[in-house]
Amino acid sequence: MVPRISQVKACEDYVLHVTFDNGVKKLYDLKPRLNDERFKILRDKGIFKAVQVDGGGFGISWNDDIDLSENEIWTEGKNLN
């Protein structure tokens, strides 16, 4: 079972610093996805920085249409600890 997300912070260069409820911290680079139609709006750094943890920690989102699951970040993110 994938841990749930407890915190997310938008960092420079379109990288997300994500903390899971088991204490694991990961960096997720969003740059490769910024060419996808769905994620293009996140090129606006003001919008990118508005990221929030979804209820229950099952993912993160910027609005109702743009989100990432905890599984995506867990498997594709780079460990910090």
C-alpha positions in Angstrom: 0.0 0.0 0.0 1.3 3.4 -1.0 1.6 5.9 1.9 -0.5 9.0 1.8 0.8 12.5 1.2 0.9 14.8 4.3 2.6 17.9 2.8 3.6 19.4 -0.6 5.7 22.4 -1.4 6.3 23.9 -4.8 10.0 24.6 -5.2 12.0 26.4 -7.9 12.3 25.0 -11.4 8.9 23.2 -11.3 9.9 20.6 -8.6 7.6 19.5 -5.9 8.9 18.6 -2.4 6.5 15.9 -1.1 6.3 14.4 2.4 4.4 11.2 3.0 2.7 10.1 6.2 5.4 7.5 6.8 8.1 10.3 6.9 9.5 9.6 3.5 10.3 12.8 1.5 10.5 12.9 -2.3 11.2 15.3 -5.1 9.0 15.2 -8.1 10.1 17.0 -11.2 7.1 18.3 -13.1 9.0 19.8 -16.0 8.6 16.7 -18.3 4.8 17.0 -18.0 4.6 20.8 -18.8 4.2 20.0 -22.5 1.1 17.9 -21.8 -2.0 19.8 -22.6 -3.5 19.1 -19.2 -0.4 20.6 -17.4 0.5 23.5 -19.6 -1.3 26.0 -17.3 1.3 25.2 -14.6 4.0 27.0 -16.6 2.5 30.0 -14.8 4.6 29.9 -11.6 1.8 31.6 -9.6 -0.6 28.7 -10.4 2.2 26.1 -10.0 2.9 27.3 -6.4 -0.8 27.0 -5.5 -0.5 23.2 -5.2 -2.4 21.5 -2.3 -2.7 18.1 -0.8 -6.0 16.4 -1.6 -8.3 15.3 1.2 -7.1 12.1 2.7 -3.6 12.5 1.2 -4.5 10.5 -1.9 -2.8 13.0 -4.2 -2.1 16.6 -4.9 -4.0 19.1 -7.1 -4.1 22.6 -8.4 -7.7 22.6 -9.4 -10.5 20.1 -10.3 -8.8 19.2 -13.6 -5.1 19.1 -12.7 -3.9 16.5 -10.2 -1.4 13.8 -9.5 -1.9 10.7 -7.5 0.1 9.6 -4.5 1.1 6.5 -6.4 2.6 8.6 -9.3 4.7 10.7 -6.9 5.7 7.7 -4.8 6.9 5.6 -7.8 8.4 8.4 -9.9 9.7 10.8 -7.3 13.3 10.8 -6.1 13.9 9.9 -2.5 15.4 12.6 -0.2 15.9 10.4 2.9 
